[in-house]
């Protein structure tokens, strides 16, 4: 039996369509017609995902979600709102209430399946990571050194799993972590902070776990929709890492490594000093490795070309301070060994 999804909508035709789409892909589906039915259902059942209509009589979706979040037993069940609305106010209100995402009605089968599957995978990964970190932390007093080694191994294993999704960037996360640590060292960071930035570099692309392999490895030009999925990986990464409360700094590298110094980056359009320093460091290292790694459409760029791109992006794409450190590292790399081998 597949993952269990509960769909709530007062429109029977919507329930039938969602049930048909989801069961056809192996999901176990329960269909309910109201928020009150859902709350009664949740007294004895714990589905993996709830798809909740916003506009319903008696108890609307926002009110239903509020009651779910007040119950410790069920508040961690992820909820995606179903709505025909298309306005920022509704989306902001829903996300503030604790919804994971929105699915527009009428349903597009591919979108419904993709978002349901990704949400379940992301929540499962969050729980696994939180459980693992919690278990390790409980042993910290007696096994501090051992835990640090094991934590690093877990992070490295996860970073390898991320890189292996991309046929063309094997070892990317490790190289970005190493470059980031070296930039931090030259910028005067403490040894502890350097290690922290190293781990942030390893996990900066964790959100790509939620991106389909077919998009990551597509040799042709991406469509606008596909590029949109790729651009969402910093947000996905932050969602995955935010529940690792012992290491809240992990979120910084994952969410903001594609911000630009001039404010034209994503996902939040942060500018200059408003971008966390760690993310500004990782952004330089990430861009450098992208240029010095093979791609489906090109080989490694010549060192002079890479240098020119860093100079061009200095003060616009990159923090000038960290771009200059990267350029100094390149000057010392006379044999161009600092690249994908």
VOLO-479722 format. One record per residue: x, y, z of N, C-alpha, C in turn; residue in three letters. Coordinates in pm, whole numbers, plus 50000, padded with zeros to 5 digits. Layout:
<mifis>
XYZXYZXYZALA/...
</mifis>
This chain:
<mifis>
500844988150000500005000050000500885012450000UNK/500545022349913501365034249901501125044250011UNK/501745055949998501555066650095500085070750099UNK/499655075450216498235077850242497935092750233UNK/497035096350143496645110350123495155111850152UNK/494815121950232493405125050258493055137950183UNK/491985137350103491545148750023490215153650080UNK/490115166750104488905172650158488405183450064UNK/487185181750012486595191549922485085189449924UNK/484315200449928482855198949931482275196549793UNK/483125196649691482695193849554483015179249521UNK/481985171149502482185156749479482975154049353UNK/482785162349250483515160049125485015162049146UNK/485405171749230486825173649261487395161749337UNK/486605156449430487045144649506487265132849413UNK/486325130749321486435119349229487665120749141UNK/487905133049093489065135249006490375132949082UNK/490485138749203491695136949282491915122349316UNK/490845115449352490945101249386491445093149266UNK/490885096149148491285089049026492765091348994UNK/493195103849003494575107248969495555100749067UNK/495265101649195496205097049297496245081849309UNK/495075075449307495065060749316495715054449194UNK/495595061449080496235056348959497735055648969UNK/498325063349060499765063249082500155055649208UNK/499225048149265499555039249376499365045149514UNK/498835057549524498585063249656497325057149717UNK/497305055949848496095052649922495355065649950UNK/494085066449914493355079149920492085077750005UNK/491865087650092490615089050166489995102350128UNK/488705102350090488025114350046486975118650148UNK/486995131450186486045136950283485465149950228UNK/484275153550279483545164850221483575177550304UNK/484185177450422484165189550504485305189550604UNK/485595201550658486605202650761486205195250886UNK/484935195350920484455188251039484665173151025UNK/484395167850905484645153650880486125150450896UNK/486975159550849488415157150860488845156551006UNK/488405165951087488805166051228488345153451299UNK/487165148651266486685136151325487535124451276UNK/487855124451148488675114051086490055113251151UNK/490635124951180491995125451235492075120851381UNK/490955118851446490965113751583491495099451588UNK/491335092151477491745078051475492645074651356UNK/492975084451274493775081751155494875092351139UNK/496005088151082497125097451062497665095750920UNK/497075102650823497575101650684498935108350670UNK/499575105550557500885111450530500775125750476UNK/499635129150415499455142250354497975145550350UNK/497655158450373496285163150365496195173450252UNK/495255171350158494945181150054493615187550094UNK/493635200250132492505206650200491965218450119UNK/490695217550082490035228550013489915240550107UNK/490045252550054489925264550137488475268550159UNK/487695269050052486325274250062485345262750084UNK/484915260950209483945250750247482955256550348UNK/481735251550349480755256350447481095251450588UNK/480535257650688480695254250830482105257550882UNK/483105250850824484475252750868485365253750744UNK/485905265750717486715266950595488105261050617UNK/488915261250510490235254850519491155261250620UNK/491155274550629492005281350725491635277550869UNK/490345277250897489865273751032490185259251066UNK/490045250550965490355236350986491845234551015UNK/492695241250938494145240050959494525245451097UNK/493895256251140494185261751272493925251551382UNK/492835244051369492515233751469493495222151462UNK/493945218651343494935208051328496235211951397UNK/496675224451377497935229051435497875230151587UNK/496685230251646496545230851791496645217051857UNK/496655206651776496695192951827498105187251806UNK/498855185151914500235180351904500335166951831UNK/499305159051837499365145651777499345146051625UNK/498695156051569498515156351423499085168951356UNK/499635178251436500035191151379501195190151279UNK/501925178951283503055177651190502645171651056UNK/501385167551041500945162450911500975173850809UNK/501665172450698501735183450600500385185850533UNK/500075198550512498805202450450499085210950327UNK/498475207250215498505215250093497095220350069UNK/496965233450049495655239050023495255237149876UNK/493965234149855493375233549722492535246049704UNK/492755253449596492015265949579491965270149433UNK/490875276649399490755282849267491215297349272UNK/491475302449394491955316249409493345317749351UNK/493645329649305494975332249247495455346049290UNK/495555348049422495985360949472497015359049582UNK/497885369049596498985368149692498475367849836UNK/497355374649862496845375149999496445361350049UNK/495765353649964495375340050003496595331450027UNK/497575332449938498785324249952499555328050079UNK/499685340950104500395345450224499685340650350UNK/498375341850353497595337450469497755322450490UNK/497735314750382497855300250393499215295850443UNK/500275301850387501635298250429501865302450575UNK/501315313950614501465318450752500725309050849UNK/499645303150802498875293950887499555280450902UNK/500545277750814501275265150827501125255550710UNK/500465259950601500355251450483501715249950417UNK/501955238450357503225235750288503225241850149UNK/502065241350081502025245449941500575247749900UNK/500375251649774499055253549716498965245449587UNK/497775240149557497495233849429496255240649373UNK/496375245849251495265252949189494215243349135UNK/492965247649143491855240249081491365248048959UNK/490945241248853490855226548840492245220048834UNK/492325207348878493595200548890494245198048755UNK/495545200148750496385194948641497015182148695UNK/496705170448641497165157848700498665157548730UNK/499485162148636500935161648658501355170148778UNK/500735182048790501075190948902500625185049033UNK/499405179649036498885173449159499795162149205UNK/500195153449114501045142049149502435146749192UNK/503005156349118504365160949147504425167349285UNK/503475176049317503525182949444503205173549560UNK/502275164349539501965154649646503185145949674UNK/503795140749568504945131849586506135139149648UNK/506425151149600507565158649653507355162549798UNK/506135166549833505855170349972506065158550066UNK/505565147050028505745135050112507225131650125UNK/507955132450014509395129450018510145139450106UNK/509815152250092510515162550169510235161250318UNK/508975158850354508615157250495509285144950553UNK/509335134150474509995121950520511475124550544UNK/512095132050454513515135250470513735144150591UNK/512865153950610512955162550728512915154250855UNK/511955145250862511795137150982512995128051005UNK/513495122350896514655113550910515875121250959UNK/516095133150901517235141250941517105145951086UNK/515905150351122515675154951259515875143651358UNK/515355132051324515495120351412516975116651429UNK/517715117051317519125113351322519935123251407UNK/519695136251383520415146351461520035145551608UNK/518755143351635518315142051774518965130351844UNK/519075119251774519695107351831521165109851860UNK/521825116551766523245119251787523475129251902UNK/522595139251908522745149452012522585143452151UNK/521685133552165521445127152295522695120152347UNK/523585116452255524795109352295525995118752311UNK/525755131752295526855141452281527805141552400UNK/527275140852522528125141952641529175130852643UNK/528765118652614529675107152622530495105152495UNK/529925109052382530595105552256530755117752165UNK/531195128752222531255141352147532075140052019UNK/533275135052031534145133951913533565124351810UNK/533025113251859532445103251768531255109151693UNK/530425116551764529245122551702529645132551594UNK/530685140351621531125150051520531575142951392UNK/532305131851410532745124451292531555118551216UNK/530615112951293529455106651229528565117051161UNK/528415128651226527605139251166528205143651033UNK/529525145251030530185149050906529995138250799UNK/530075125550839529885114750744528465114850686UNK/527475117850772526095118450725525925129850626UNK/526495141550660526385153050571527075150150439UNK/528255143950444528965140650321528195130450238UNK/527605120650305526805110650233525615117250165UNK/524975126550236523845133650178524285142250061UNK/525435148950075525915157449965526275148849843UNK/526815136749867527115127849754525825123449685UNK/524795120749766523505116849708522945128049621UNK/523125140449665522665151949586523435152549454UNK/524765151749462525595152949342525335141749242UNK/525025129749293524815118349205523535119649122UNK/522635128749163521455131349082521825138148951UNK/522925145548954523345153348838524505146148769UNK/524235141348649525235133748574526495141948548UNK/526335155148541527425163448492528185170948601UNK/527775169648728528455177448833528865168548949UNK/529425157248921529855148249027530935154949112UNK/530735155149243531695161149333531505176049353UNK/530475181749295530235196249302530135201149446UNK/529315194549529529095199449665530375199149747UNK/531185188749729532445187849803533405198949762UNK/533505201549633534395212149586533925225849635UNK/532625228249628532095241049677532395242649825UNK/532255231749901532555232350045534025235550069UNK/534905229249992536345231650010536725245949971UNK/536195250849858536495264649818535955274449921UNK/534745271849971534125280750069534945281350197UNK/535425269850241536235269450362537535277350344UNK/538145275950228539405283250202539155298250196UNK/538065302350133537735316750130537525321850272UNK/536805314050354536545317950493537845319050572UNK/538765309650548540055309850616540815322750582UNK/540865326050454541595337950411540905350850454UNK/539615349950481538865361550527538995363550678UNK/539705354250745539945355750887538955348950980UNK/538155339750928537205332751013537935322851105UNK/537335320051220537905310451314537835296451255UNK/538615287251314538605273351267537195267451277UNK/536505270451386535155265051406534205270351298UNK/534315283251268533455289251166533785283751027UNK/535055281051003535445275150874534785261450856UNK/534775253350963534155240150956532645241450934UNK/532055251350998530615253750983530295257250838UNK/531085266050779530865270050640531115258250546UNK/532095249850581532345237750501531095228950496UNK/530455226650612529255218350615528095225150542UNK/528005238350554526975245550480527185244050330UNK/528445244250288528745242250146528355228350099UNK/528585218250183528215204650146526715203350121UNK/525925210950198524465209450192523775220650113UNK/524535229250046523895240849984522895237049876UNK/523085225549810522195221349702521225210349743UNK/520995208649874520145197649920518745198349860UNK/518285210349825516955211749766516805204749633UNK/517915201449567517825194449438517305180249453UNK/517245175249577516625162249601515185162449552UNK/514545174149563513155175349522512955178849375UNK/514045179449298513945182749155514045169749074UNK/513105167148984513145154748904514465153248830UNK/514975140848825516235138048755516165142348609UNK/514985140948547514845144148405515115158848379UNK/514815167348476515085181748460516545184648486UNK/517095179048595518495181648629519435177348518UNK/519135165948455520045160148356519605162648212UNK/518655171648191518195174448056519305180947974UNK/519735174847864520835180647785520425192847704UNK/519125193847673518645205247593518305216847686UNK/517965228047624517595239947700516335237347780UNK/516305242147905515145240147990514015249347948UNK/512775244247963511615252747940511485262448057UNK/510605272348042510395282048149509905275148275UNK/508965265548260508455258248376509535249948443UNK/510375243348360511445235148416512475243748490UNK/512785255348433513715264348499513125269248631UNK/511815271048633511155275048757511295264748865UNK/511235251848827511425240948924512845241448979UNK/513825243348890515225244248932515415256149027UNK/514835267648992515005279649073514385278149212UNK/513515268349228512865266549359513715258149454UNK/514855252849407515605243849494516175250649619UNK/516505263749618516935269849745515825269749851UNK/514585271949808513465271749903513245257649955UNK/513305247849863513165233849905514255230150004UNK/515495234449975516605231250064516405236950203UNK/515915249350209515675255650339514585248050415UNK/513545243550344512475235850409513025222850468UNK/513905216250394514455203650442515295205750567UNK/516115216450566517115218250671516615225950793UNK/515485232750782515085241550891514705233951017UNK/514345221151005513985213351124515185207351195UNK/516385209251140517595204951211517965216351305UNK/517295216851418517395228451506518775229951570UNK/519555219151576520885220151633521845227651540UNK/521505228351413522355235151315521505244451228UNK/520915254951288520045263951211520785271151098UNK/522105272051109522875279051007522865271750873UNK/522545258750872522485251350745521515258050647UNK/520425263650700519405269850614520005281450534UNK/520935288650594521515300550531522135297450395UNK/522995287350391523655283950266522695278450163UNK/521715270450209520775264250116519845274550052UNK/519345283950132518335293250081518915304750000UNK/520085309850039520525322649983521785321949898UNK/522215309949855523455309449777523265314149632UNK/522015316549589521775322049455521325336649461UNK/521445343049577521215357449583522415364549519UNK/522165376349465523225384349402523485396849484UNK/524695401449479525095413249556524305425749513UNK/523865425949385523105437449336521605436049359UNK/521195425249425519775423449457518955416749350UNK/519585412049242518845406049131518815390849136UNK/519185385149250519195370649262517865365149312UNK/517875352649353516645346049400517005336849517UNK/516075332949603514615334549589514055347349648UNK/514835354949726514275366149802514745379849756UNK/515625380349657516095393249607516845401449710UNK/517575394649800518365402049900519525409249831UNK/519985420049894521005428449831522155431249928UNK/523375431249876524555435549950524705428950086UNK/524895437250188525145432350323523945425450384UNK/522775426650321521595419650371521665404650344UNK/522525400650252522745386350227523725381350333UNK/523415370750405524355365650506525735363050447UNK/526765366250523528145364750473528415350650424UNK/527945340650499528215326750460527655323850321UNK/526455329050293525845326950162526605334350053UNK/527165346050086527965353449988529245345949953UNK/529815339250054531015331150029530665319249941UNK/529595312249977529195300249901528815304049759UNK/528205315749740527815320149606529025321149513UNK/530145326749564531365327749483531925313749453UNK/531985305349556532525291849537531655283749442UNK/530345285249453529405277849369529555282049222UNK/529625295049198529785299949061531125295649002UNK/532175296349084533495292149036533465277548994UNK/532865268949078532855254749044531965251948923UNK/530885259548908530035257748790530825260248662UNK/531715270248666532505273548547533665264048525UNK/534155257648632535325248948621534935234248627UNK/533665231348594533165217548587532605215148448UNK/532555202548408531995199048277530475199848282UNK/529885203448172528445203748154528085195848030UNK/526795192648015526355185047898526625192647768UNK/526645206147779526775214447660528145220947643UNK/529075218647738530415224547725531395217547817UNK/532685219747789533735214447875534075224947981UNK/535085221948063535565231448163536045244148094UNK/535665255748147536075268348085537555271048111UNK/538225277748019539625281548042539745290448165UNK/540895289648230541085297048355540945312248333UNK/541445317448222541325331748195539865335948178UNK/539075327148118537655330148101536955330848237UNK/537295321348323536715321248458537105333948534UNK/538365337548523538845349648589538065361848538UNK/537865362548407537125373648348535695374448400UNK/535055362848416533665362648465533595367048610UNK/534575362948690534585367348829534805382448839UNK/535695387548756535935402148755534675409648711UNK/534005404248610532785410648560531675410548665UNK/531625399848744530575398648846530915405048979UNK/532135410048990532575416149116531765428649145UNK/531025428549257530205440149295528805439749239UNK/528545430649144527175429249092526615415749134UNK/527225405149082526795391849124527415387849258UNK/528675391949279529425387249395529815398549489UNK/529955395249616530555404249714532005406649671UNK/532415419149651533785421849602534865415749690UNK/534665416049821535675410649913535935395949885UNK/534875388149874535045373749857535425370249713UNK/534985378349617535425376249479536935378449467UNK/537445388749535538885391449532539685380049593UNK/539165374049701539855362749763539905350949665UNK/538775348549596538755337649498539735340449385UNK/539825352849342540775356449236542215354549283UNK/542505357549410543845355049466544155340149466UNK/543155332049500543345317449498543665312649357UNK/543025318749259543285314949119544705318749077UNK/545185330349122546545334549087547575324449135UNK/547325318649252548255308949309548145295249241UNK/547055293049169546795280149105547335280348962UNK/548655281048950549285282948819549025271348723UNK/548885259248776548685247548689547215243948672UNK/546315252648718544865250848705544425237048757UNK/544795234448880544375221948944543055223549019UNK/542675235949043541475238849121540255238449027UNK/539865226148992538755223948899538345209348906UNK/537275205948836536845191948830537915183848757UNK/538305172848818539365164548758538755153248676UNK/
</mifis>
